[in-house]
Amino acid sequence: MKVTQSKIKEYLVERNLNESKIEKLIIENPTSKLEDKLERCPRCYSDKIRKNKVEWTNTDGGIGLEDEIAIADGISGKATYKNEVVCDVCDFWLEDPNGEKPVPFSKKILRGIWEFIIRI
């Protein structure tokens, strides 16, 4: 799967497509509803979806039966697992149970500027 991602990235470099151009194309792309009932990426419509079963560690602050069960399991020493769902084509995270999705560089810069403004 990593080989596929590297081939796609090489192709994007050959076509001179950077992140901003890709985002523009995605926005301009008419969103058609596909009738095949497959789980697809909402960003690129690929059905190449990777599901990783990960230990659910971000259980605090949630309200609901699922959160309460996970907290009780944690106290008793059992681990609760959830699916982390990622598109293999565009690397878009469909489900992120632990909040580990990588933050884009532009958002990191904006957060840094915002934190600087707040401190003043």
Residue pairs with C-beta under 8 A, 6 or more apart in sequence:
1 50
1 88
4 48
4 88
4 89
5 88
5 89
5 91
8 89
12 18
12 22
17 25
19 104
26 43
26 44
32 45
34 40
34 45
36 47
38 47
39 47
39 49
40 46
40 47
40 49
41 47
41 48
41 49
41 87
41 89
41 90
41 92
41 94
42 92
42 94
43 87
43 90
43 92
44 87
44 89
44 90
44 92
46 87
46 88
46 89
46 90
48 87
48 88
48 89
49 85
49 86
49 87
49 88
49 94
50 85
50 86
50 87
50 88
51 83
51 84
51 85
52 83
52 84
52 86
53 81
53 82
53 83
53 84
54 81
54 82
54 83
54 84
54 97
54 98
55 79
55 80
55 81
56 70
56 79
56 80
56 81
56 82
56 97
56 98
57 98
58 97
58 98
58 99
59 67
59 70
59 71
59 74
59 80
60 71
62 70
69 80
70 80
73 79
73 80
74 80
82 95
82 97
83 95
83 97
84 93
84 95
84 96
84 97
84 98
84 100
85 93
85 94
85 95
86 92
86 93
86 94
87 93
87 94
93 101
103 111
